[in-house]
Amino acid sequence: MLNGKLALTVALLLALSSVAFAQISVERNVVNDVKAGEEVSIELVVRLGGEEPSSLIITEEIPAGWTVSSFGGGQDFDGKVKWLLYGSSLKDGKKLAYTLEAPSGFSGEEFIAGTWKTLEEGGVVAGDMMIKEAVSEEAEEGAASVQPQQDYAMYVIGGVLLVIVVVLALTVFKRKK
């Protein structure tokens, strides 16, 4: 009887953990660095995480002074590029792309942001959040390489679930004795 309860508890926790990890996300990749007056390519990748929403709206905020030069399949609305995905256009791994032209006075880096939403939930576009100025090879060789900080949230959630399962198993075995 206890082994059945333990098996049921473990199965329930595994099912709940898979639901917790399954979620929609959109990730941005700034393909290249850019100099003033040049173009930068930006790609978005949709991850459905096992969900099947009826539609998904993605909105990218274009930095002030920048020009949208192409927006494959999207619509340019006064400083924003939007996509409405539904039906066969909404699938896991869907790639979207657009191109921006940097203003003539651009230098340094520019922040870029975006959001996504379905009828039930929403979130921010993850991934690259900065458009950086292209630097010469000599300057690049002299600069120290900075590694992006890794997100450990999924590892923490998985670890907490593992601890819960172990504690439950130990409690059941202890009661059995």
TAMO-V198759 format. One record per residue. N is the residue number from 1. PHI is phi in radians with two decimals (999 if undefined). D_CENTER is the distance of its C-alpha to the mean C-alpha in Angstrom with 1 decimal. Layout:
N,PHI,D_CENTER  N,PHI,D_CENTER
This chain:
1,999,43.8  2,-1.17,41.7  3,-1.08,40.0  4,-1.13,39.1  5,-1.15,37.6  6,-1.09,35.7  7,-1.08,34.3  8,-1.13,33.4  9,-1.11,31.6  10,-1.09,29.7  11,-1.08,28.7  12,-1.13,27.6  13,-1.13,25.5  14,-1.12,23.8  15,-1.13,23.2  16,-1.15,21.7  17,-1.17,19.4  18,-1.20,18.1  19,-1.20,17.5  20,-1.12,15.8  21,-1.47,13.3  22,-1.46,12.8  23,-2.70,10.2  24,-1.34,8.4  25,-2.62,4.7  26,-2.27,4.2  27,-2.07,3.5  28,-1.78,6.8  29,-2.25,9.7  30,-1.45,12.9  31,-1.18,15.4  32,-2.51,18.5  33,-1.40,20.1  34,-2.49,22.6  35,-1.82,26.1  36,-0.93,27.6  37,1.44,28.3  38,-1.74,26.2  39,-1.80,23.2  40,-2.18,19.6  41,-1.68,17.4  42,-2.25,13.7  43,-2.04,11.7  44,-2.10,8.8  45,-2.16,7.9  46,-1.61,8.0  47,-2.09,7.9  48,-1.56,10.6  49,0.97,11.2  50,1.51,14.9  51,-1.48,15.0  52,-2.31,16.9  53,-1.20,16.6  54,-1.29,19.4  55,-2.76,17.3  56,-2.52,14.1  57,-1.95,14.3  58,-2.03,11.8  59,-2.21,13.4  60,-1.91,13.1  61,-1.48,15.6  62,-1.56,17.8  63,-1.04,19.5  64,-1.02,23.2  65,1.56,25.5  66,-1.53,23.1  67,-2.05,24.0  68,-1.45,21.9  69,-1.69,23.8  70,-2.72,22.1  71,-2.62,19.4  72,-0.69,19.6  73,1.47,19.8  74,-1.69,18.6  75,-2.15,21.0  76,-1.64,21.7  77,-2.12,22.7  78,0.71,24.2  79,1.48,21.5  80,-2.42,18.5  81,-2.00,17.2  82,-2.19,16.5  83,-2.22,16.0  84,-2.01,17.3  85,-1.91,16.6  86,-2.79,19.0  87,1.01,21.3  88,-1.24,21.2  89,-1.40,18.7  90,-1.83,16.0  91,-2.50,15.2  92,-1.07,12.7  93,1.49,11.7  94,-1.00,12.8  95,-1.92,12.5  96,-2.16,13.3  97,-2.51,14.9  98,-2.64,16.8  99,-2.20,19.2  100,-2.03,20.2  101,-1.86,23.6  102,-1.25,24.0  103,-1.17,26.9  104,-1.08,30.1  105,-1.69,29.9  106,-1.23,26.5  107,-2.72,26.4  108,1.49,24.2  109,-2.63,20.6  110,-2.30,18.9  111,-1.35,16.0  112,-2.30,13.6  113,-2.36,11.6  114,-2.79,10.3  115,-2.38,10.0  116,-2.40,9.9  117,-2.70,12.7  118,-2.06,14.9  119,-1.21,18.4  120,-1.79,17.5  121,-2.63,14.3  122,-2.76,11.8  123,-2.98,8.9  124,-1.75,7.5  125,-1.30,5.3  126,-1.61,3.5  127,1.65,5.6  128,-1.10,9.2  129,-2.07,10.8  130,-2.24,14.3  131,-1.73,16.6  132,-1.90,19.3  133,-1.26,23.0  134,-1.22,24.2  135,-2.06,26.9  136,-1.21,29.8  137,-1.08,30.1  138,-1.12,32.7  139,-1.19,30.6  140,-1.18,27.7  141,-1.13,30.0  142,-1.42,31.3  143,-1.43,28.0  144,-1.30,26.6  145,-1.35,23.3  146,-1.87,20.7  147,-1.55,18.0  148,-1.17,14.6  149,-1.30,14.5  150,-1.45,12.9  151,-1.56,11.2  152,-1.81,13.8  153,-1.02,13.1  154,-1.16,13.1  155,-1.15,16.2  156,-1.13,17.9  157,-1.08,17.4  158,-1.08,18.8  159,-1.12,21.6  160,-1.09,22.6  161,-1.10,22.9  162,-1.12,24.9  163,-1.08,27.2  164,-1.07,27.8  165,-1.09,28.8  166,-1.12,31.1  167,-1.08,32.7  168,-1.09,33.3  169,-1.12,34.8  170,-1.10,37.0  171,-1.10,38.2  172,-1.13,39.2  173,-1.16,41.0  174,-1.16,42.7  175,-1.17,44.0  176,-1.16,45.2  177,-1.24,47.6
